């Protein structure tokens, strides 16, 4: 009686006994196990190059259900973060037709009941197969397409499945149960979502080449109740030169769209509804186009490197949150709210040709620009350190709590609006000329009494109660005629050329 082969002493030499009469009968002691190795079905060379030296690992872990640091149930992680070095040769995917149980399917309306604890392979035909898996696929289970364009439907049981089927559609039937799928193949795949719920569906693309996926089906995002939005997590490979793409299918203008968390994604195309995308591992370059709807794009992390990315938020009232990243050479178009992190961000902001409002929060370094196009536009600044070149902005609301350096264009009559109750230092206003129609306005939350304002040299002061100036602003950098005057303009007091 020899050992079981590469499986080693876990199974002992020879038969499974001596376990006493409970194990000594024909069920365990008979020829099925015999006094020799279990043969290639259980271990053997068939599993060698794919699963490693024993049936389940190191690709899936040292035993059928782990522990494997790459396989986690935590919704904040993926089913499989990255393949171990050499675990799957680039020229060899999962071999079809081998496992404890092999299911052969062909054609429409195919149903397979999975068995927990078994390494199972579902073999598709060369044609288009439509297969529903019941009972829950388990770690170590594989679907092999073998050609055609297949549809794989996972039932409401928790599933863990590796899929090698180019062009396949993965259809999830429950929004409240977490699912984990590893796509071994390269190419294009479609994921059908069942709608909003509390589950997390994670799909990891293991092919180290360009992948693309379309997210379709029922909307999994409810803007009014984001926590009840089913999470779709898509992890692509991080190999340079292999751009990966995600398309969110159209759902109808102003309807709820899709919520997705992505890693290593190059290109994104949004739906015509309201979409919510979180990027936890951005790559350099590429284009994100969110299209219609009120969309949200968040780069979530700590000092993530975001470089050379073009972001177009499309129509609607859109939000871009860059606070988790340091943005360099990033262009953001058609966003109404932009939040930046604490680093030296260099960002170009562009809005459309209507009456736009842009709220900018965070730090901007030299080289940053904003162009708000035609219309009567308003820019709100709320950062701690801003250096910005401004074009085609009619009103600039100063809410910064730190130094601000603005270079303004000479073609637009700008109004700089200060709130003395919340204004930081303004170091420089380049190309700000009162004689060319530029104005300085003050919003104090105290009404429209121009008598509370005065100018002494370069300082404009505000005195709310006659007891002394509460605040002042230095206009030394402003090109100003010898005399000016304070006038009331709606809810502001404006200092303008005489």
C-alpha positions in Angstrom: 0.0 0.0 0.0 1.5 3.2 -1.2 0.8 6.8 -0.3 -1.9 8.7 -2.1 0.6 10.6 -4.1 1.3 14.3 -3.9 -1.4 14.5 -1.3 1.0 13.0 1.2 0.5 11.7 4.7 -2.8 13.4 5.3 -4.5 10.3 3.9 -2.0 7.8 5.3 -0.4 4.8 3.7 -2.8 2.4 2.3 -6.5 2.0 3.2 -8.2 4.5 5.3 -8.3 2.3 8.4 -7.6 1.1 10.9 -10.7 2.9 12.1 -12.4 0.0 13.6 -15.5 -1.7 12.3 -17.2 1.6 11.6 -14.7 2.2 8.8 -13.7 -1.3 8.0 -16.7 -2.4 6.1 -17.1 -2.5 2.4 -18.1 1.1 2.2 -14.6 2.4 3.1 -12.5 -0.7 3.1 -13.4 -2.1 -0.2 -11.9 -1.8 -3.6 -13.0 1.8 -4.1 -10.2 2.9 -1.8 -8.0 -0.2 -1.9 -4.5 -0.6 -0.6 -3.0 1.9 -3.0 -3.2 5.5 -4.3 -6.5 6.9 -5.0 -5.4 7.6 -8.6 -5.7 10.6 -10.8 -9.3 11.4 -9.9 -8.3 12.7 -6.5 -4.8 14.0 -6.9 -2.4 12.9 -9.6 -0.9 15.0 -12.4 -4.3 16.1 -13.8 -4.4 18.8 -11.1 -0.8 19.6 -11.0 -0.3 22.5 -13.3 -3.6 24.1 -12.5 -4.3 23.6 -8.8 -0.8 23.0 -7.6 0.6 20.0 -5.7 -2.7 19.0 -4.0 -6.3 19.0 -5.2 -7.2 22.5 -3.9 -4.1 24.7 -3.7 -2.3 26.8 -3.7 -4.6 28.4 -6.3 -7.7 28.1 -4.0 -5.9 27.3 -0.8 -4.4 24.4 1.1 -7.8 22.8 1.7 -11.2 23.0 -0.1 -12.5 26.0 1.8 -9.2 27.9 2.6 -7.7 29.3 4.6 -6.4 31.4 1.7 -5.5 35.0 2.2 -6.9 35.7 -1.3 -10.3 34.2 -0.6 -12.4 36.2 1.9 -16.0 36.7 2.7 -15.5 40.3 3.8 -17.6 42.5 1.5 -14.8 45.0 1.3 -12.6 42.5 -0.5 -12.7 40.5 -3.6 -13.1 36.7 -4.0 -9.6 36.5 -5.4 -7.4 39.5 -5.2 -4.4 38.4 -7.3 -3.2 35.0 -8.5 -0.1 33.8 -6.7 3.1 33.8 -8.7 3.1 30.9 -11.1 -0.2 29.4 -9.9 -1.8 29.7 -13.4 0.6 29.8 -16.3 -0.5 32.5 -18.8 -0.8 29.9 -21.6 -2.9 27.4 -19.6 -6.3 28.0 -18.2 -8.3 25.5 -16.1 -8.3 22.2 -17.9 -11.8 21.0 -18.9 -13.1 17.6 -17.9 -11.3 17.0 -14.7 -12.6 17.1 -11.1 -14.3 15.0 -8.5 -17.6 15.5 -10.5 -17.9 16.4 -14.1 -21.1 17.7 -15.6 -21.6 17.9 -19.4 -24.2 20.4 -20.6 -25.3 21.4 -24.1 -28.1 23.7 -25.3 -30.8 25.6 -23.6 -32.5 25.0 -20.3 -29.6 23.1 -18.7 -29.8 22.6 -14.9 -27.0 21.4 -12.8 -27.2 20.7 -9.0 -23.9 21.3 -7.3 -22.6 19.2 -4.5 -20.9 20.9 -1.6 -17.3 19.8 -0.8 -16.7 18.4 -4.3 -14.4 19.9 -6.9 -16.8 20.1 -9.8 -16.4 21.0 -13.5 -19.3 22.0 -15.7 -18.3 21.4 -19.3 -20.2 23.4 -22.0 -20.6 22.4 -25.6 -19.2 24.1 -28.7 -22.5 25.9 -29.1 -24.5 28.4 -27.1 -25.4 26.9 -23.7 -27.9 28.3 -21.2 -27.1 26.8 -17.8 -28.6 27.3 -14.3 -26.6 26.2 -11.3 -28.5 25.1 -8.2 -27.4 24.4 -4.6 -24.4 26.8 -4.6 -21.1 26.5 -6.5 -18.2 26.1 -4.1 -14.6 27.0 -4.0 -12.8 24.9 -6.6 -15.8 24.6 -8.9 -15.3 25.6 -12.6 -17.4 26.4 -15.6 -15.7 25.7 -18.9 -17.4 27.2 -22.0 -15.6 25.3 -24.8 -17.1 27.7 -27.4 -20.3 29.5 -28.2 -21.8 32.4 -26.2 -23.1 30.9 -22.9 -25.4 32.2 -20.2 -24.7 31.0 -16.7 -27.4 31.7 -14.1 -26.5 31.4 -10.4 -29.4 30.7 -8.1 -30.1 32.4 -4.7 -27.6 30.3 -2.9 -24.2 31.8 -2.1 -21.9 30.9 -5.0 -18.2 30.7 -5.5 -17.2 29.9 -9.1 -14.4 30.2 -11.6 -15.6 30.8 -15.2 -13.6 30.2 -18.4 -16.1 31.2 -21.1 -15.4 34.1 -23.4 -18.4 36.3 -24.1 -20.5 34.6 -21.4 -23.3 36.3 -19.6 -23.4 35.9 -15.8 -26.9 36.2 -14.4 -27.4 36.7 -10.7 -30.9 36.0 -9.4 -30.6 37.4 -5.9 -29.7 40.8 -4.6 -29.4 39.7 -0.9 -26.9 36.9 -1.1 -23.2 37.5 -1.7 -21.6 35.9 -4.8 -18.0 35.5 -5.8 -16.9 34.8 -9.4 -13.5 34.6 -10.9 -13.4 35.1 -14.7 -10.3 33.2 -16.0 -10.8 34.1 -19.6 -10.1 37.3 -21.5 -12.6 39.0 -23.6 -16.1 40.5 -23.1 -18.6 39.5 -20.6 -22.0 40.7 -19.4 -23.2 40.7 -15.8 -27.0 40.7 -15.2 -27.9 42.2 -11.9 -31.2 41.3 -10.1 -31.8 44.8 -8.6 -31.2 46.6 -5.3 -30.5 44.5 -2.2 -28.0 44.0 0.6 -25.8 41.4 -1.0 -22.3 41.9 -2.5 -21.4 40.4 -5.9 -17.7 40.3 -6.6 -16.2 39.5 -10.0 -12.5 39.2 -10.4 -10.9 39.2 -13.9 -7.8 37.0 -13.7 -6.8 37.1 -17.4 -3.8 39.4 -17.6 -5.0 40.9 -20.8 -7.6 43.5 -21.8 -11.1 42.7 -20.5 -14.4 44.4 -20.9 -17.7 43.9 -19.0 -21.2 45.3 -19.4 -23.3 45.7 -16.3 -26.9 45.2 -17.3 -30.2 43.9 -15.9 -32.3 45.6 -13.2 -30.8 48.7 -11.5 -28.9 47.8 -8.3 -28.7 51.4 -7.1 -31.3 53.5 -5.2 -30.1 57.1 -4.8 -32.6 57.6 -2.0 -31.3 54.5 -0.1 -27.7 53.8 -1.0 -27.2 51.3 1.7 -29.8 49.0 0.2 -28.0 49.1 -3.1 -26.5 45.8 -4.1 -22.8 46.1 -4.4 -21.1 45.1 -7.6 -17.3 44.8 -7.1 -15.2 44.4 -10.3 -11.5 43.7 -10.0 -9.4 43.8 -13.1 -5.8 43.0 -13.6 -3.2 45.7 -13.0 -0.9 44.9 -15.9 0.2 48.0 -17.7 -0.8 48.2 -21.4 -3.8 46.0 -21.0 -6.7 48.5 -20.5 -9.9 47.2 -19.1 -13.3 48.7 -19.7 -16.7 48.8 -18.0 -20.0 49.8 -19.6 -23.2 50.5 -17.6 -26.2 49.7 -19.8 -28.8 52.3 -20.3 -31.8 52.1 -18.0 -33.9 55.1 -19.1 -33.2 58.8 -18.6 -33.5 59.9 -14.9 -34.0 56.3 -13.7 -31.8 54.7 -11.1 -28.7 53.3 -12.7 -25.9 51.1 -11.3 -23.6 51.1 -8.3 -20.2 49.5 -8.8 -16.8 49.4 -7.0 -13.9 49.0 -9.3 -10.1 48.4 -9.2 -7.6 48.8 -12.0 -10.2 50.1 -14.5 -9.1 52.2 -17.4 -12.3 53.2 -19.2 -15.8 53.6 -17.9 -19.0 54.4 -19.8 -22.0 55.3 -17.6 -25.7 54.7 -18.2 -28.4 57.3 -18.9 -29.6 57.0 -15.3 -28.2 57.9 -11.9 -24.9 56.0 -11.4 -22.6 55.6 -8.4 -19.0 54.4 -9.0 -16.3 54.0 -6.4 -12.7 53.5 -7.7 -10.4 52.0 -5.1 -7.3 51.5 -7.3 -7.1 53.9 -10.2 -4.7 53.4 -13.1 -3.0 56.1 -15.1 -4.7 57.3 -18.2 -8.1 56.3 -19.6 -11.5 58.0 -19.8 -14.5 57.9 -17.5 -17.7 59.1 -19.2 -20.7 59.1 -16.9 -23.3 60.4 -19.4 -26.8 61.4 -18.2 -28.3 61.4 -14.8 -27.2 62.7 -11.4 -23.9 60.7 -11.1 -21.4 60.2 -8.3 -17.8 59.3 -8.8 -15.6 58.6 -5.8 -11.9 57.8 -5.6 -11.7 56.1 -2.3 -8.5 55.5 -0.5 -5.6 57.4 1.0 -3.3 59.4 -1.3 -4.1 57.2 -4.3 -2.2 58.2 -7.4 -4.6 59.5 -10.0 -2.8 60.7 -13.2 -3.6 61.6 -16.7 -7.3 60.7 -16.3 -10.1 62.4 -18.3 -13.5 62.5 -16.5 -16.7 63.7 -18.2 -19.7 63.6 -15.8 -22.2 64.5 -18.6 -25.6 66.1 -17.9 -27.3 66.2 -14.5 -26.1 67.4 -11.1 -22.9 65.4 -10.7 -20.3 64.9 -7.9 -16.7 64.0 -8.2 -14.8 63.2 -5.0 -11.1 63.2 -5.4 -10.3 63.5 -1.7 -8.8 60.0 -1.5 -6.3 60.7 -4.3 -3.6 63.0 -5.4 -4.7 64.2 -8.8 -2.1 65.1 -11.4 -3.0 66.2 -15.0 -6.7 65.2 -14.4 -9.4 66.9 -16.5 -12.9 67.0 -15.0 -15.7 68.1 -17.2 -19.4 68.9 -16.4 -19.3 68.3 -12.7 -21.2 70.5 -10.3 -19.4 69.5 -7.1 -15.7 68.6 -7.0 -13.9 67.7 -3.8 -10.1 67.4 -3.7 -7.6 66.0 -1.3 -4.9 67.6 0.8 -2.1 66.9 -1.7 -0.7 69.1 -4.5 -3.5 68.5 -7.0 -3.2 69.7 -10.6 -6.7 69.6 -12.2 -8.4 71.2 -15.1 -12.1 71.8 -14.6 -14.5 72.5 -17.5 -18.2 73.1 -17.4 -20.8 73.5 -20.2 -22.2 76.5 -22.0 -25.1 77.1 -19.7 -25.5 79.0 -16.4 -23.3 76.7 -14.4 -22.5 76.4 -10.7 -19.4 74.7 -9.6 -18.4 74.1 -5.9 -14.7 73.3 -5.5 -13.5 72.0 -2.2 -9.9 71.1 -1.4 -6.4 72.1 -2.5 -5.3 73.1 -6.0 -1.6 73.6 -7.0 -0.1 75.7 -9.7 -1.2 74.6 -13.2 -4.8 74.0 -12.2 -7.4 75.7 -14.4 -11.2 76.2 -14.5 -13.2 77.2 -17.6 -16.9 77.5 -17.2 -17.8 78.4 -20.7 -20.7 80.6 -21.9 -23.5 81.6 -19.6 -23.5 83.4 -16.3 -21.5 81.1 -14.1 -20.6 80.8 -10.4 -17.6 79.2 -8.8 -17.5 78.5 -5.1 -14.1 78.0 -3.5 -13.7 76.2 -0.2 -10.2 75.0 0.2 -7.1 75.6 2.4 -4.6 76.3 -0.4 -5.7 77.3 -3.9 -3.7 78.4 -6.9 -6.1 78.6 -9.9 -6.4 80.2 -13.4 -10.0 81.1 -14.0 -11.7 81.7 -17.3 -15.3 82.6 -18.2 -16.5 82.8 -14.6 -18.8 85.7 -13.7 -19.0 85.2 -9.9 -16.4 83.7 -7.6 -17.5 83.0 -4.1 -14.5 83.1 -1.7 -14.9 80.6 1.1 -11.4 79.4 1.4 -9.7 79.2 4.8 -6.2 79.6 3.5 -4.1 81.4 0.9 -5.8 81.9 -2.5 -4.0 82.8 -5.7 -6.3 83.5 -8.6 -5.4 84.4 -12.2 -8.4 85.8 -13.9 -9.0 86.3 -17.6 -9.3 89.9 -19.0 -12.3 89.0 -21.2 -14.9 88.4 -18.4 -16.2 90.9 -15.9 -15.8 89.0 -12.7 -17.4 89.6 -9.3 -15.3 88.4 -6.4 -17.7 87.7 -3.5 -16.3 87.6 0.1 -18.1 86.5 3.2 -16.3 88.3 6.0 -17.6 85.7 8.4 -15.8 82.9 6.5 -12.8 84.1 4.4 -9.2 83.2 4.6 -6.2 85.1 3.3 -6.2 86.1 -0.4 -2.6 86.5 -1.5 -3.1 87.4 -5.1 -5.8 88.4 -7.6 -4.1 88.6 -10.9 -5.7 90.6 -13.8 -8.5 91.9 -11.5 -9.3 95.4 -12.7 -12.2 97.4 -11.4 -11.9 99.8 -14.3 -12.6 96.9 -16.7 -15.9 96.1 -15.0 -14.7 93.7 -12.3 -16.3 94.1 -8.9 -15.6 93.2 -5.3 -18.8 92.2 -3.4 -19.2 91.4 0.3 -21.8 89.1 1.7 -22.0 89.4 5.5 -25.3 87.8 6.5 -26.2 91.2 7.9 -28.3 92.7 5.1 -27.5 95.5 2.8 -26.1 98.4 4.8 -23.3 100.0 2.8 -22.4 102.3 5.6 -20.8 99.5 7.5 -18.0 99.3 4.9 -15.1 101.6 4.4 -11.8 101.7 2.6 -8.4 102.9 4.0 -5.6 102.5 1.5 -5.5 98.9 0.3 -7.8 97.7 3.1 -11.6 97.3 2.9 -13.1 96.9 6.3 -16.4 95.8 7.7 -17.8 97.1 11.0 -21.1 95.5 12.0 -21.9 97.5 15.1 -19.7 100.6 15.1 -17.4 99.2 17.8 -14.5 98.4 15.4 -13.9 96.4 12.2 -14.8 92.8 12.5 -12.8 91.9 9.3 -10.9 93.4 6.4 -9.6 92.4 3.0 -6.4 93.5 1.3 -7.0 94.6 -2.3 -3.4 95.6 -3.0 -3.3 93.3 -6.0 -6.4 94.9 -7.5 -6.0 97.4 -10.3 -8.2 100.2 -9.0 -8.8 103.9 -9.9 -8.0 106.4 -7.3 -11.6 106.5 -6.0 -14.3 103.9 -5.7 -17.7 103.6 -4.0 -19.8 101.1 -2.0 -23.2 100.3 -3.4 -25.9 97.9 -2.5 -26.6 95.1 -5.0 -29.4 92.8 -3.9 -27.9 90.9 -0.9 -24.4 92.1 -1.4 -22.5 95.3 -0.8 -20.3 96.0 -3.9 -17.2 98.0 -4.1 -16.8 99.2 -7.7 -15.1 101.9 -9.7 -16.4 105.4 -9.3 
